[in-house]
């Protein structure tokens, strides 16, 4: 980020904004400095959004899934926009006949499936309120959400239905469980619960249908509970206005040639959880464009197989998965060595030079070197988007180079329907999350206790605050928490620390709450350190921990099994299992010394380097409650889980 007044500006200060001590002036996207975009022309609710997609795509493919026979997934089977429209109306009518009224909650406890989307669209048409339940929230949080919303009806699969039946004693409001896969969830514990099948409701709804009461723009489109890395989840109340501002903003940028423009010729793979706002917003935009949406089988380990079959044109992901693609390709190049490695490096460096001129294509290298890498994502990907957590600049460069695609990085939160900033077509520089989207304005507010101010040179820094039609209405039944987050002037305080670079793009540099102080008074941002360690081929996952009574950091490391087992085989430890290797003192010492050295070469200060580590063979996952559904580390849970190991590491350091 060099300072030059000649550089293109992606955002500008809002004209006439007053000078307020302790904060910077609000900024807007330079493409729309005078107005915020509220929705696409004439499309003000998610139901109108769906109907726009139907009009655009008609008999074109909408929802696709793979049938599993004898454990083997077949080709994608598709339903058209027109077919889905009829099914949506029937399900909505059937739910009304079942007793679900407009503006009442319908729970969603399921992985992404066509039935999930059909029921979701029925909520949009009939003005029910979808309330997603995270698959991996844990029973306490699920119980909390169902009881807080006084949920009577819940859409689920048979296996999740069984879990709800087991919890029924503590769910007094729950009356009806709707099973989407039409399997029997078991009839025990059926006191006061009705089990209904999706197909029966659909059939019933088609006979003498109940007319829909369509939503208004300011009606609730979802109560999205934040998975939260600590504490009780909060229900973020998002309106149709909020989602349509995101869709309208992206479409406005697409019309300017600055963003992916979804059409019926495009294909999206849906595997990020629909219980999370990121995929909900993706789904809304894809539907607006009449895009074909194929679902994964439900197992992320088989995701690449689904991608190879579907051949998507757009691939939306999170850094954790994109980092794995990067790691595997780079490790493979290293293993090949020789001329193959030389050729890859020559091609990579040539295209990296092209990035500085805004180009992601090369007539020769794309065919000779990068075609096999592109084939890993089906060979047709034109657009990629990473969001939900920061991604390393070198991984962004790699994606642009290897996939010859427009790669965007976005930034948003549940509280703004996922739409806060996004990088634009033609901007191939990494290390930022782009300017504000055209449906909001953003300002930075000083955080003096962390030494971040709007007067900082060369770049103003502070807490990221957002205002505009994307900002949520309230936290459900939590007026005090709402008032803490949305101030009297309508600014939503994100809790993230950002800076404006010299081209008016936002860079996320810290988190207000995810920092801690070591005994000597140094502030630590663990996520930054973890992201550096995870770039090393030996490390699959990392949890860095520090305490105010301790002068140093410790880490829980999940090694990359394939790479580590190769090293142990060459160092006299052949014949041992991965679990045994992780308990070996020599292996631990080798990885610790490697990480200390690696940290220093990546500009970590002395106090930012871990002084002791514990190796575990068990990956952090949503199943063991160490990751949120968007693969962010749950620090609070990780600290509890590894408390014994943390104490032992500090005891070793002090010896």
C-alpha positions as CSV (number, residue, x, y, z in Angstrom):
1,X,0.0,0.0,0.0
2,X,2.0,2.9,-1.3
3,X,0.8,6.5,-0.8
4,X,0.1,8.2,-4.1
5,X,-2.6,10.8,-4.8
6,X,-2.8,9.6,-8.4
7,X,-4.2,6.1,-7.4
8,X,-7.8,5.2,-8.3
9,X,-10.2,5.8,-5.4
10,X,-12.7,3.0,-4.7
11,X,-14.5,4.9,-2.0
12,X,-15.1,8.6,-1.2
13,X,-16.1,10.6,1.9
14,X,-19.8,11.5,2.0
15,X,-20.2,15.0,0.8
16,X,-21.3,17.4,3.6
17,X,-20.7,14.9,6.4
18,X,-19.9,16.8,9.6
19,X,-16.6,16.6,11.4
20,X,-17.1,14.6,14.6
21,X,-14.2,14.3,17.1
22,X,-13.1,10.7,17.6
23,X,-14.2,9.3,14.3
24,X,-13.5,9.5,10.6
25,X,-16.0,10.7,8.0
26,X,-18.4,8.1,6.5
27,X,-17.3,6.7,3.1
28,X,-19.4,5.4,0.2
29,X,-18.6,3.4,-2.9
30,X,-17.1,5.8,-5.4
31,X,-19.5,4.4,-8.1
32,X,-22.5,5.7,-6.2
33,X,-21.4,8.6,-3.9
34,X,-24.7,10.4,-3.8
35,X,-27.2,7.6,-3.1
36,X,-27.5,4.2,-1.5
37,X,-29.2,1.3,-3.4
38,X,-32.2,-0.1,-1.5
39,X,-33.3,-2.9,-3.9
40,X,-33.3,-3.9,-7.5
41,X,-36.0,-2.0,-9.6
42,X,-39.5,-3.2,-8.6
43,X,-38.2,-6.1,-6.5
44,X,-38.7,-5.3,-2.8
45,X,-39.2,-8.7,-1.1
46,X,-37.6,-12.1,-1.3
47,X,-40.9,-13.4,-2.7
48,X,-40.8,-10.9,-5.6
49,X,-37.1,-11.8,-5.9
50,X,-38.1,-15.5,-6.5
51,X,-40.8,-14.5,-9.0
52,X,-38.3,-12.4,-10.9
53,X,-36.0,-15.5,-11.2
54,X,-39.0,-17.6,-12.4
55,X,-39.8,-15.0,-15.0
56,X,-36.1,-14.9,-16.1
57,X,-35.4,-18.6,-16.2
58,X,-38.8,-20.3,-16.5
59,X,-38.2,-23.9,-17.6
60,X,-34.4,-23.5,-17.0
61,X,-32.8,-25.6,-14.2
62,X,-33.2,-24.3,-10.7
63,X,-32.6,-26.9,-7.9
64,X,-30.4,-30.0,-8.5
65,X,-29.4,-32.9,-6.3
66,X,-27.7,-36.3,-6.7
67,X,-29.5,-39.5,-5.9
68,X,-27.5,-41.9,-3.8
69,X,-27.8,-45.6,-4.7
70,X,-25.8,-48.2,-2.8
71,X,-23.7,-45.4,-1.4
72,X,-22.8,-44.1,-4.9
73,X,-23.9,-40.6,-6.0
74,X,-25.5,-40.5,-9.5
75,X,-25.7,-37.5,-11.9
76,X,-27.5,-34.3,-10.9
77,X,-31.3,-34.4,-11.2
78,X,-32.9,-31.0,-11.9
79,X,-36.2,-29.2,-11.3
80,X,-37.0,-26.1,-13.2
81,X,-37.9,-22.7,-11.9
82,X,-41.5,-23.2,-13.1
83,X,-41.8,-26.6,-11.4
84,X,-40.4,-25.2,-8.1
85,X,-42.8,-22.3,-8.2
86,X,-45.8,-24.7,-8.2
87,X,-44.2,-26.8,-5.4
88,X,-43.5,-23.7,-3.3
89,X,-47.2,-22.6,-3.6
90,X,-48.4,-26.0,-2.6
91,X,-46.1,-26.3,0.4
92,X,-47.1,-22.8,1.6
93,X,-50.7,-23.7,1.2
94,X,-50.2,-27.0,3.0
95,X,-48.4,-25.3,5.9
96,X,-51.4,-22.9,6.3
97,X,-53.8,-25.9,6.4
98,X,-51.6,-27.5,9.0
99,X,-52.1,-24.4,11.2
100,X,-49.0,-22.2,10.6
101,X,-50.1,-18.6,10.4
102,X,-48.4,-15.6,8.7
103,X,-45.7,-14.0,10.8
104,X,-45.2,-17.2,12.9
105,X,-41.8,-18.9,13.0
106,X,-41.0,-22.0,11.1
107,X,-37.8,-23.7,12.3
108,X,-35.3,-25.2,9.8
109,X,-33.1,-28.0,11.2
110,X,-31.5,-29.6,8.1
111,X,-28.5,-29.6,5.8
112,X,-29.0,-27.8,2.4
113,X,-31.4,-29.7,0.2
114,X,-34.0,-28.8,-2.5
115,X,-36.8,-29.3,0.0
116,X,-35.1,-26.8,2.4
117,X,-35.1,-24.1,-0.3
118,X,-38.7,-25.0,-1.4
119,X,-39.9,-24.6,2.3
120,X,-37.8,-21.4,2.6
121,X,-39.4,-19.9,-0.5
122,X,-42.8,-20.9,0.8
123,X,-42.0,-18.8,3.9
124,X,-41.2,-15.8,1.6
125,X,-44.5,-16.3,-0.3
126,X,-46.8,-16.9,2.7
127,X,-45.0,-14.5,5.1
128,X,-43.9,-17.2,7.6
129,X,-40.7,-16.4,9.6
130,X,-37.8,-18.8,8.9
131,X,-35.7,-19.5,12.0
132,X,-32.6,-21.6,11.1
133,X,-31.2,-24.0,13.7
134,X,-27.5,-24.7,13.2
135,X,-26.9,-28.3,12.8
136,X,-24.0,-28.2,15.3
137,X,-25.1,-25.5,17.7
138,X,-25.6,-28.1,20.5
139,X,-28.7,-29.0,22.3
140,X,-28.6,-26.0,24.8
141,X,-28.6,-23.4,22.0
142,X,-31.3,-25.3,20.0
143,X,-33.5,-25.4,23.1
144,X,-32.8,-21.7,23.7
145,X,-33.8,-20.7,20.2
146,X,-37.0,-22.9,20.0
147,X,-38.2,-21.6,23.4
148,X,-37.2,-17.9,22.8
149,X,-39.2,-17.8,19.5
150,X,-42.0,-20.0,20.9
151,X,-41.6,-22.2,17.8
152,X,-44.5,-24.6,17.1
153,X,-43.4,-25.9,13.7
154,X,-40.0,-27.2,12.6
155,X,-38.9,-28.5,9.2
156,X,-36.2,-31.2,9.6
157,X,-34.8,-34.5,8.4
158,X,-35.6,-37.8,10.1
159,X,-32.3,-38.0,11.9
160,X,-32.5,-34.4,13.2
161,X,-36.2,-35.1,14.0
162,X,-35.1,-37.8,16.4
163,X,-32.8,-35.3,18.2
164,X,-35.8,-32.9,18.6
165,X,-38.0,-35.8,19.9
166,X,-35.3,-36.6,22.5
167,X,-35.3,-32.9,23.6
168,X,-39.1,-32.6,23.6
169,X,-39.4,-32.5,27.4
170,X,-37.7,-29.1,27.4
171,X,-39.5,-27.8,24.3
172,X,-43.0,-27.0,25.5
173,X,-44.0,-24.9,22.4
174,X,-43.0,-27.4,19.7
175,X,-46.1,-29.1,18.3
176,X,-45.3,-30.3,14.8
177,X,-42.2,-31.8,13.2
178,X,-42.1,-31.8,9.4
179,X,-39.9,-34.5,8.0
180,X,-38.4,-33.6,4.6
181,X,-37.0,-37.0,3.6
182,X,-40.3,-38.8,4.5
183,X,-38.5,-41.4,6.7
184,X,-40.0,-42.3,10.1
185,X,-38.0,-40.5,12.9
186,X,-39.3,-43.1,15.4
187,X,-42.5,-43.0,17.3
188,X,-41.2,-43.0,20.9
189,X,-41.6,-39.8,23.0
190,X,-44.5,-38.7,20.8
191,X,-46.4,-37.1,23.5
192,X,-47.9,-33.8,22.2
193,X,-45.9,-33.9,18.9
194,X,-47.3,-34.4,15.5
195,X,-45.1,-35.9,12.8
196,X,-45.9,-34.7,9.3
197,X,-44.3,-35.6,6.0
198,X,-43.2,-33.0,3.5
199,X,-44.8,-34.8,0.5
200,X,-48.1,-35.2,2.4
201,X,-48.2,-31.4,3.2
202,X,-47.4,-30.6,-0.5
203,X,-50.2,-32.9,-1.8
204,X,-52.7,-31.5,0.7
205,X,-51.7,-27.9,-0.2
206,X,-52.5,-28.5,-3.9
207,X,-56.2,-29.3,-3.1
208,X,-58.3,-26.2,-2.6
209,X,-55.2,-24.1,-2.0
210,X,-55.1,-21.4,0.7
211,X,-54.3,-18.0,-0.7
212,X,-51.0,-16.5,0.2
213,X,-50.6,-13.4,2.3
214,X,-47.4,-11.9,0.7
215,X,-44.9,-10.1,2.9
216,X,-44.2,-6.4,2.9
217,X,-40.6,-5.1,2.6
218,X,-40.3,-4.3,6.3
219,X,-41.7,-7.8,7.4
220,X,-39.2,-10.2,8.9
221,X,-37.4,-12.5,6.4
222,X,-35.4,-14.4,8.9
223,X,-34.4,-14.6,12.5
224,X,-30.8,-15.6,12.0
225,X,-29.1,-16.7,15.2
226,X,-25.4,-15.8,15.4
227,X,-23.4,-18.9,16.0
228,X,-21.2,-16.8,18.2
229,X,-17.8,-17.9,19.4
230,X,-18.8,-17.3,23.0
231,X,-22.1,-17.1,25.0
232,X,-25.7,-17.5,24.1
233,X,-26.7,-17.0,20.5
234,X,-28.4,-13.8,19.6
235,X,-31.4,-13.8,17.2
236,X,-30.6,-11.2,14.4
237,X,-33.9,-10.0,13.0
238,X,-33.4,-9.4,9.3
239,X,-36.2,-8.0,7.1
240,X,-36.9,-8.4,3.4
241,X,-35.5,-4.9,3.0
242,X,-32.2,-6.0,4.4
243,X,-31.7,-8.9,2.0
244,X,-33.0,-7.0,-1.0
245,X,-30.6,-4.2,-0.3
246,X,-27.7,-6.8,-0.6
247,X,-29.2,-8.3,-3.8
248,X,-29.9,-4.8,-5.3
249,X,-26.3,-3.6,-4.4
250,X,-24.6,-6.6,-6.0
251,X,-26.8,-6.4,-9.1
252,X,-26.2,-2.6,-9.4
253,X,-22.4,-3.3,-9.4
254,X,-22.9,-6.2,-11.9
255,X,-24.7,-3.8,-14.2
256,X,-21.7,-1.5,-14.0
257,X,-19.4,-4.5,-15.0
258,X,-17.8,-4.6,-11.6
259,X,-19.3,-7.8,-10.1
260,X,-20.5,-11.3,-11.0
261,X,-23.7,-11.0,-13.0
262,X,-25.8,-14.1,-12.4
263,X,-27.7,-15.5,-15.4
264,X,-29.6,-18.8,-16.3
265,X,-26.3,-20.0,-17.9
266,X,-24.6,-20.0,-14.5
267,X,-24.3,-22.8,-11.9
268,X,-23.8,-22.4,-8.2
269,X,-22.9,-25.2,-5.7
270,X,-24.7,-24.8,-2.4
271,X,-22.8,-26.4,0.5
272,X,-22.1,-23.5,2.9
273,X,-24.9,-23.8,5.5
274,X,-28.2,-22.1,4.7
275,X,-28.6,-21.6,8.4
276,X,-25.9,-18.9,8.0
277,X,-26.6,-15.5,6.4
278,X,-23.8,-15.8,3.9
279,X,-25.4,-18.6,2.0
280,X,-28.9,-17.1,2.5
281,X,-27.7,-14.0,0.7
282,X,-26.0,-16.0,-2.0
283,X,-29.2,-18.0,-2.6
284,X,-31.2,-14.8,-2.9
285,X,-28.8,-13.3,-5.5
286,X,-28.6,-16.6,-7.5
287,X,-32.4,-16.8,-7.5
288,X,-32.7,-13.2,-8.8
289,X,-30.4,-14.1,-11.7
290,X,-32.2,-17.4,-12.6
291,X,-29.0,-19.3,-11.8
292,X,-29.0,-23.2,-11.5
293,X,-28.2,-24.3,-7.9
294,X,-26.8,-27.7,-7.3
295,X,-26.6,-29.1,-3.7
296,X,-23.7,-31.2,-2.3
297,X,-24.4,-34.7,-0.9
298,X,-24.1,-33.4,2.6
299,X,-20.5,-34.5,3.2
300,X,-17.8,-31.9,2.7
301,X,-15.2,-34.8,2.2
302,X,-17.1,-35.6,-1.0
303,X,-17.4,-31.9,-2.0
304,X,-14.8,-32.1,-4.8
305,X,-16.6,-35.1,-6.3
306,X,-19.8,-33.1,-6.3
307,X,-18.0,-30.1,-7.9
308,X,-16.5,-32.4,-10.6
309,X,-20.0,-33.6,-11.5
310,X,-21.7,-30.2,-11.3
311,X,-19.0,-28.1,-13.0
312,X,-20.1,-24.8,-11.4
313,X,-19.3,-21.4,-13.0
314,X,-19.3,-19.6,-9.7
315,X,-17.6,-20.9,-6.5
316,X,-18.3,-19.3,-3.2
317,X,-16.2,-20.4,-0.2
318,X,-14.5,-19.7,3.0
319,X,-10.8,-19.3,3.7
320,X,-10.5,-22.6,5.5
321,X,-11.5,-24.6,2.4
322,X,-9.6,-22.4,0.0
323,X,-6.4,-22.7,2.1
324,X,-6.6,-26.4,1.8
325,X,-6.8,-26.2,-2.0
326,X,-3.8,-23.9,-1.9
327,X,-1.8,-26.1,0.5
328,X,-2.5,-29.3,-1.5
329,X,-1.4,-27.8,-4.8
330,X,1.7,-26.2,-3.4
331,X,2.7,-29.4,-1.6
332,X,2.1,-31.4,-4.8
333,X,4.4,-29.0,-6.8
334,X,7.1,-29.4,-4.1
335,X,6.9,-33.2,-4.2
336,X,7.2,-33.3,-8.0
337,X,10.3,-31.1,-8.0
338,X,12.6,-30.9,-11.0
339,X,11.3,-29.5,-14.3
340,X,7.7,-29.6,-13.2
341,X,8.4,-27.4,-10.2
342,X,10.5,-25.0,-12.3
343,X,7.7,-24.8,-14.9
344,X,5.1,-24.1,-12.2
345,X,7.2,-21.4,-10.6
346,X,7.9,-19.7,-14.0
347,X,4.2,-19.8,-14.9
348,X,3.2,-18.6,-11.5
349,X,5.6,-15.6,-11.5
350,X,4.7,-14.7,-15.0
351,X,1.0,-14.5,-14.1
352,X,1.7,-12.8,-10.8
353,X,3.4,-10.0,-12.8
354,X,0.1,-9.9,-14.9
355,X,-1.9,-9.4,-11.7
356,X,-0.2,-6.1,-11.2
357,X,-1.7,-5.0,-14.5
358,X,-5.2,-6.3,-13.7
359,X,-5.0,-9.5,-15.8
360,X,-5.9,-13.0,-14.5
361,X,-5.4,-14.8,-17.9
362,X,-2.4,-16.0,-19.9
363,X,-2.8,-17.7,-23.3
364,X,-0.1,-20.2,-22.8
365,X,0.4,-21.0,-19.1
366,X,-3.4,-21.4,-18.5
367,X,-3.4,-24.4,-20.9
368,X,-0.1,-25.9,-20.1
369,X,0.3,-25.5,-16.3
370,X,-3.0,-24.4,-14.7
371,X,-5.6,-26.5,-16.6
372,X,-5.3,-29.5,-14.2
373,X,-5.7,-27.2,-11.2
374,X,-8.8,-25.6,-12.7
375,X,-10.2,-29.1,-13.3
376,X,-10.3,-29.7,-9.5
377,X,-13.2,-27.2,-9.4
378,X,-14.8,-28.6,-12.5
379,X,-13.0,-26.5,-15.1
380,X,-15.7,-23.9,-15.6
381,X,-15.3,-21.5,-12.6
382,X,-15.3,-17.9,-13.8
383,X,-16.0,-16.2,-10.5
384,X,-14.9,-17.0,-6.9
385,X,-15.8,-15.3,-3.7
386,X,-14.2,-15.7,-0.3
387,X,-15.8,-14.4,2.8
388,X,-16.6,-15.1,6.5
389,X,-13.0,-14.7,7.7
390,X,-9.8,-13.0,6.5
391,X,-7.9,-14.8,3.7
392,X,-4.1,-14.5,3.3
393,X,-3.1,-12.2,0.3
394,X,-0.8,-15.0,-1.1
395,X,-3.8,-17.4,-1.2
396,X,-5.9,-14.7,-3.0
397,X,-3.0,-14.3,-5.6
398,X,-2.8,-18.1,-6.0
399,X,-6.6,-18.4,-6.7
400,X,-6.5,-15.6,-9.3
401,X,-3.4,-17.1,-11.0
402,X,-4.3,-20.8,-10.8
403,X,-8.0,-20.6,-11.7
404,X,-7.8,-17.6,-14.2
405,X,-10.9,-16.3,-12.5
406,X,-12.3,-13.1,-11.1
407,X,-11.7,-13.7,-7.4
408,X,-13.6,-11.4,-4.9
409,X,-13.2,-11.0,-1.2
410,X,-16.2,-9.8,0.7
411,X,-16.8,-8.8,4.3
412,X,-20.0,-8.7,6.2
413,X,-21.8,-10.0,9.3
414,X,-25.2,-11.5,10.1
415,X,-26.1,-8.0,11.4
416,X,-25.9,-6.6,7.9
417,X,-27.2,-9.6,5.9
418,X,-23.6,-10.3,4.9
419,X,-23.3,-7.1,2.7
420,X,-20.8,-4.6,4.0
421,X,-17.8,-4.4,1.6
422,X,-16.7,-6.3,-1.5
423,X,-13.7,-6.1,-3.9
424,X,-14.5,-5.4,-7.6
425,X,-13.8,-6.7,-11.1
426,X,-10.5,-5.4,-12.3
427,X,-9.0,-5.0,-8.8
428,X,-6.4,-7.8,-8.7
429,X,-4.5,-6.5,-5.7
430,X,-4.8,-8.6,-2.5
431,X,-4.9,-7.8,1.2
432,X,-8.1,-5.8,1.4
433,X,-11.9,-6.5,1.4
434,X,-12.8,-3.8,-1.1
435,X,-14.9,-0.6,-0.7
436,X,-18.3,-0.3,0.9
437,X,-21.1,-2.0,-1.1
438,X,-23.4,0.5,-2.8
439,X,-26.2,-0.3,-0.2
440,X,-24.4,1.1,2.8
441,X,-21.9,3.6,4.1
442,X,-19.0,2.9,6.4
443,X,-17.0,4.9,9.0
444,X,-14.2,4.2,11.4
445,X,-14.5,5.1,15.1
446,X,-11.5,5.6,17.4
447,X,-10.6,2.8,19.8
448,X,-8.1,4.8,22.0
449,X,-7.4,1.9,24.4
450,X,-6.0,-0.1,21.5
451,X,-4.2,2.9,20.0
452,X,-6.4,2.9,16.8
453,X,-7.6,6.4,15.7
454,X,-9.0,8.1,12.6
455,X,-6.0,10.4,12.7
456,X,-3.4,7.6,12.4
457,X,-0.8,8.0,9.6
458,X,-0.5,6.8,6.9
459,X,-3.9,5.1,7.2
460,X,-6.9,6.0,9.4
461,X,-7.9,3.2,11.7
462,X,-10.8,2.4,14.0
463,X,-13.8,0.2,14.7
464,X,-15.8,-0.4,11.5
465,X,-19.4,1.0,11.7
466,X,-22.0,0.6,9.0
467,X,-25.3,2.4,8.2
468,X,-27.9,1.9,5.5
469,X,-30.7,-0.5,4.4
470,X,-28.6,-3.6,5.1
471,X,-28.5,-3.0,8.8
472,X,-30.6,-5.4,10.9
473,X,-33.7,-4.3,12.8
474,X,-32.9,-5.7,16.3
475,X,-31.7,-8.6,18.3
476,X,-34.9,-10.7,19.0
477,X,-36.3,-9.8,22.4
478,X,-32.9,-8.2,23.5
479,X,-33.5,-4.4,23.5
480,X,-30.4,-3.8,25.6
481,X,-28.1,-5.7,23.3
482,X,-29.6,-4.0,20.3
483,X,-28.9,-0.6,21.8
484,X,-25.3,-1.6,22.5
485,X,-24.8,-2.5,18.8
486,X,-27.0,0.1,16.9
487,X,-26.4,3.7,18.1
488,X,-29.0,6.5,18.1
489,X,-27.9,7.6,14.6
490,X,-28.4,4.2,13.1
491,X,-24.8,3.1,13.0
492,X,-24.2,-0.6,13.6
493,X,-20.9,-1.2,15.5
494,X,-19.3,-4.3,14.1
495,X,-16.6,-5.0,16.8
496,X,-14.0,-5.3,14.0
497,X,-11.0,-3.0,13.6
498,X,-10.3,-1.7,10.1
499,X,-8.2,0.8,8.2
500,X,-8.8,2.6,4.9
501,X,-5.9,2.0,2.5
502,X,-4.6,4.7,0.1
503,X,-7.3,3.7,-2.5
504,X,-10.3,3.9,-0.1
505,X,-10.6,0.1,0.4
506,X,-11.2,-1.5,3.8
507,X,-8.6,-3.7,5.4
508,X,-9.7,-5.7,8.5
509,X,-6.7,-5.7,10.9
510,X,-8.1,-6.7,14.3
511,X,-11.1,-7.6,16.5
512,X,-12.3,-5.5,19.4
513,X,-13.0,-8.5,21.6
514,X,-10.7,-11.3,20.2
515,X,-7.6,-9.7,21.7
516,X,-6.0,-10.3,25.0
517,X,-3.1,-8.8,27.0
518,X,-0.1,-10.7,28.1
519,X,1.5,-10.2,31.5
520,X,4.0,-7.6,30.1
521,X,1.2,-5.5,28.7
522,X,1.5,-6.5,25.0
523,X,-1.8,-6.9,23.1
524,X,-2.2,-10.1,21.1
525,X,-4.4,-10.8,18.1
526,X,-4.4,-14.6,18.0
527,X,-6.2,-14.9,14.6
528,X,-3.4,-13.2,12.8
529,X,-0.8,-15.6,14.4
530,X,-3.0,-18.7,13.6
531,X,-3.4,-17.7,10.0
532,X,0.4,-17.4,9.6
533,X,1.0,-20.8,11.2
534,X,-1.7,-22.4,9.1
535,X,0.2,-21.4,6.0
536,X,2.9,-23.9,6.9
537,X,2.5,-27.2,5.2
538,X,2.9,-29.1,8.5
539,X,-0.1,-27.3,10.1
540,X,-3.7,-28.2,9.4
541,X,-5.3,-26.1,12.2
542,X,-4.0,-24.0,15.0
543,X,-5.4,-22.5,18.3
544,X,-3.1,-19.9,19.8
545,X,-3.8,-19.0,23.5
546,X,-2.5,-16.5,26.0
547,X,-3.4,-15.2,29.4
548,X,-2.9,-11.9,31.3
549,X,-0.9,-13.7,34.0
550,X,1.4,-15.3,31.6
551,X,4.2,-13.7,29.6
552,X,4.1,-16.0,26.6
553,X,1.7,-17.8,24.1
554,X,1.0,-21.5,23.7
555,X,-0.6,-23.3,20.9
556,X,-2.8,-26.3,20.2
557,X,-1.7,-27.6,16.7
558,X,-3.5,-30.2,14.5
559,X,-0.7,-31.3,12.1
560,X,-1.3,-32.2,8.4
561,X,-1.4,-36.0,8.6
562,X,-0.1,-36.6,5.1
563,X,2.9,-34.2,5.4
564,X,3.8,-35.2,8.9
565,X,3.7,-39.0,8.3
566,X,6.0,-38.4,5.3
567,X,8.5,-36.6,7.6
568,X,8.3,-39.2,10.4
569,X,8.8,-42.0,7.8
570,X,12.1,-40.3,6.9
571,X,13.2,-39.8,10.5
572,X,13.1,-43.2,12.1
573,X,9.4,-43.2,13.2
574,X,7.9,-45.5,10.5
575,X,5.2,-47.9,11.6
576,X,3.6,-45.6,14.1
577,X,0.0,-44.3,13.8
578,X,-0.8,-40.6,13.4
579,X,-2.1,-40.5,17.0
580,X,1.1,-42.0,18.3
581,X,3.3,-39.6,16.3
582,X,1.3,-36.6,17.7
583,X,2.3,-37.8,21.2
584,X,6.0,-38.1,20.4
585,X,8.3,-35.5,22.1
586,X,10.7,-35.3,19.2
587,X,7.9,-34.7,16.7
588,X,6.5,-31.9,19.0
589,X,9.9,-30.3,19.3
590,X,10.5,-30.4,15.5
591,X,7.1,-28.7,14.8
592,X,7.7,-26.1,17.6
593,X,11.1,-25.1,16.3
594,X,9.8,-25.1,12.7
595,X,6.9,-22.7,13.7
596,X,9.1,-20.4,15.7
597,X,11.4,-20.0,12.7
598,X,8.5,-19.7,10.3
599,X,6.8,-17.1,12.5
600,X,10.0,-15.0,12.5
601,X,10.3,-15.1,8.7
602,X,6.7,-14.0,8.5
603,X,7.3,-10.9,10.7
604,X,5.9,-12.2,14.0
605,X,7.3,-10.3,16.9
606,X,9.1,-12.3,19.6
607,X,6.1,-12.2,22.0
608,X,3.8,-13.3,19.2
609,X,5.6,-16.6,18.7
610,X,4.3,-19.6,20.7
611,X,6.7,-20.9,23.3
612,X,5.1,-24.3,23.7
613,X,2.7,-26.5,21.7
614,X,0.5,-29.5,22.2
615,X,-0.2,-31.7,19.1
616,X,-3.6,-33.3,18.7
617,X,-4.6,-35.8,16.0
618,X,-8.3,-34.8,16.2
619,X,-9.3,-32.0,13.9
620,X,-11.3,-29.0,15.1
621,X,-14.8,-29.5,13.6
622,X,-18.4,-28.4,13.9
623,X,-19.2,-31.9,15.3
624,X,-16.9,-31.5,18.3
625,X,-18.1,-28.0,18.8
626,X,-14.7,-26.3,18.2
627,X,-15.8,-24.6,15.0
628,X,-18.8,-22.5,14.1
629,X,-20.8,-23.6,10.9
630,X,-18.7,-21.1,8.9
631,X,-15.5,-22.8,10.2
632,X,-14.4,-20.1,12.7
633,X,-12.7,-21.3,15.8
634,X,-14.8,-21.2,19.0
635,X,-12.2,-19.8,21.3
636,X,-14.2,-20.2,24.5
637,X,-15.0,-23.9,23.8
638,X,-11.4,-24.5,22.7
639,X,-10.1,-23.0,25.9
640,X,-12.4,-25.3,28.0
641,X,-11.6,-28.4,25.9
642,X,-7.8,-27.9,26.2
643,X,-7.6,-26.4,29.7
644,X,-5.6,-29.3,31.0
645,X,-3.1,-29.2,28.1
646,X,-2.8,-25.3,28.4
647,X,-1.9,-25.6,32.1
648,X,0.6,-28.3,31.4
649,X,2.3,-26.2,28.7
650,X,2.6,-23.2,31.0
651,X,4.0,-25.4,33.7
652,X,6.7,-26.7,31.3
653,X,7.6,-23.2,30.3
654,X,8.1,-22.1,33.9
655,X,10.3,-25.0,34.8
